[in-house]
Amino acid sequence: MNKIKILIPIYNDWQSVFKLLENINSEVLKLDAEFSVVIVNDASTENRPEFSTNLGNLKSIQVLNMKENRGHARCNATGLKHINEKEQFDYVIPMDGDGEDRPEELSLLIEKIKEYPDTVITAERVKRSEGFIFKFCYSAHKYLTLIFTGQTIKYGNYTCLPKSVVNEMVNESATWSSFSGSLAKIIKDKKSVPSERGTRYFGPSKMSFINLLKHSLSIIAVFKSTLLVRSILFLIAYLFLVIGRISIITLIPVIGVIMMMIFVIILSRRENVAEFNNSLDNIEKIDTLK
């Protein structure tokens, strides 16, 4: 029987993550695998409430309590490193802790790994629950990523990673900055299952426009060499086309591309190998809920 670790980063949203645990417990009842949960508490400022619900279908539940807040991507990276070095497992499934990654789709991932046991399975978004403006910005993010990096990334953290891939991820510096960007960089052969973006269990979404922009540029930063080449080619071709018609309006695309290159170079510095290698030192203590 496969041992599967579900990895959940969390910051303060305890009410949502406890509901998520209950829903995961219900969903895995019918699945032929052993499920355990690793929660990475990103130095939450709210105390974790008592949680006494019996989750009999989960083998264990651990909470890694971080000393310092590092952000969602780095919690995922730390969790992967901890699981890879400290736990016995066959697969890792990272999930958001707020309900937007639907537990109902765990069965799709598990069925797919039976068909492709050594392959990464991604939950590919076919339907989103956000408003029109967010959907438009997200589409723009996907097209910019494709144009400037050549990568089509239709998935987030919600994936199923074989042990061999987890080992590669924790040895790739880009994982410290962008989970999906790192996965796209090191793994070319992936399979997917359809996934609908769920609605948050409690409270508004934390993915603001600024966070989405940072998320998008962090992915692009993983492929900064490709970005720089394509950006230079674009600027040469564009300036050749508008030569003789230079104005503030025609220079807007040039300014936009140059600014993107600058921000990407800055964000690429987040790929800090030393910090990633020492990330487990940021774990203050590990609580066992089950």
WOQUI-V650840 format. One record per pair of residues at least 12 apart in sequence whose ideal C-beta (glycine too) atoms are under 6 Angstrom apart, sorted by sequence separation. I is the first residue (numbers start at 1). J is the second residue. D is the distance in Angstrom with one decimal. If there is no record, write none. Layout:
BEGIN
I	J	D
I	J	D
END
This chain:
BEGIN
109	121	5.3
172	186	5.5
76	94	5.6
105	123	6.0
168	186	5.2
37	58	5.9
41	63	5.4
157	179	5.3
35	58	5.5
36	59	4.5
43	66	4.8
36	60	4.4
37	61	4.6
38	62	5.2
39	63	4.6
40	64	4.9
41	65	4.8
42	66	5.4
156	180	5.9
34	59	5.3
43	68	5.6
43	69	4.2
231	257	5.2
42	69	5.3
153	180	5.4
29	57	4.9
4	33	5.0
10	39	5.6
28	57	5.0
125	154	5.8
25	55	4.2
124	154	4.7
231	261	5.4
2	33	4.6
3	34	5.0
4	35	5.2
5	36	5.5
6	37	4.8
7	38	5.3
8	39	4.9
9	40	4.7
10	41	5.6
11	42	4.4
124	155	5.5
153	184	5.4
12	44	4.7
25	57	4.8
123	155	6.0
1	34	5.4
5	38	5.7
11	44	5.5
18	51	5.4
25	58	5.6
42	75	4.9
122	155	3.8
151	184	5.1
12	46	4.6
14	48	5.5
21	55	6.0
14	49	5.8
40	75	4.2
123	158	4.1
122	159	4.9
185	222	5.4
227	264	5.8
181	219	3.9
40	79	4.5
121	160	4.2
178	218	4.3
224	264	5.6
38	79	5.7
120	161	5.9
177	218	5.4
178	219	5.0
181	222	3.5
221	264	4.7
118	162	5.5
178	222	5.5
220	264	5.5
224	268	5.0
120	165	5.6
217	263	5.4
221	267	4.4
113	160	5.7
217	264	5.6
221	268	4.2
174	222	4.5
218	267	5.4
217	267	5.3
109	160	4.4
101	158	4.2
9	72	5.3
94	157	4.3
95	158	5.8
9	75	3.6
9	76	5.7
93	160	5.2
120	187	5.2
122	190	5.5
124	192	4.0
126	194	4.6
129	197	4.9
91	160	5.5
92	161	4.7
127	196	4.3
128	197	4.3
120	190	4.6
121	191	5.3
122	192	4.7
123	193	5.9
125	195	5.6
129	199	4.9
91	162	5.9
124	195	5.9
149	220	5.7
7	79	4.5
119	191	5.3
123	195	3.6
125	197	6.0
90	163	5.8
92	166	5.3
145	219	5.9
149	223	3.9
116	191	5.1
137	212	5.8
141	216	4.0
145	220	5.9
27	103	4.6
20	97	5.9
33	110	6.0
149	226	5.2
5	83	5.2
149	227	6.0
20	99	6.0
24	103	4.8
27	106	5.2
31	110	5.1
112	191	6.0
148	227	4.9
17	97	4.2
23	103	4.3
16	97	5.9
112	193	5.5
16	98	4.5
84	166	5.2
148	230	5.2
16	99	5.9
84	167	5.9
5	89	4.7
13	97	5.9
3	88	6.0
7	92	5.6
13	98	5.7
108	193	4.0
3	89	4.9
80	166	5.7
84	170	5.0
3	90	5.0
4	91	4.8
5	92	4.9
6	93	5.0
7	94	4.5
8	95	5.4
10	97	4.4
2	90	4.4
6	95	5.9
8	97	4.5
80	169	5.6
81	170	4.7
80	170	5.4
105	195	5.5
177	270	3.9
177	271	4.9
176	271	5.7
102	198	4.3
176	272	6.0
100	197	5.7
174	271	5.4
77	175	4.8
100	198	4.9
173	271	4.3
77	176	5.1
99	198	5.2
173	273	4.6
176	276	4.1
99	200	5.4
98	200	4.7
99	201	4.0
76	179	5.0
73	178	5.9
73	179	5.8
19	201	4.8
16	201	4.3
16	202	5.1
15	202	5.0
81	279	5.7
78	279	4.4
68	282	5.9
67	282	5.2
66	282	5.3
67	284	4.6
64	283	5.2
65	284	4.9
65	285	5.2
64	286	5.6
62	286	5.8
63	287	4.3
62	288	5.7
61	289	4.1
61	290	4.3
60	290	5.6
END
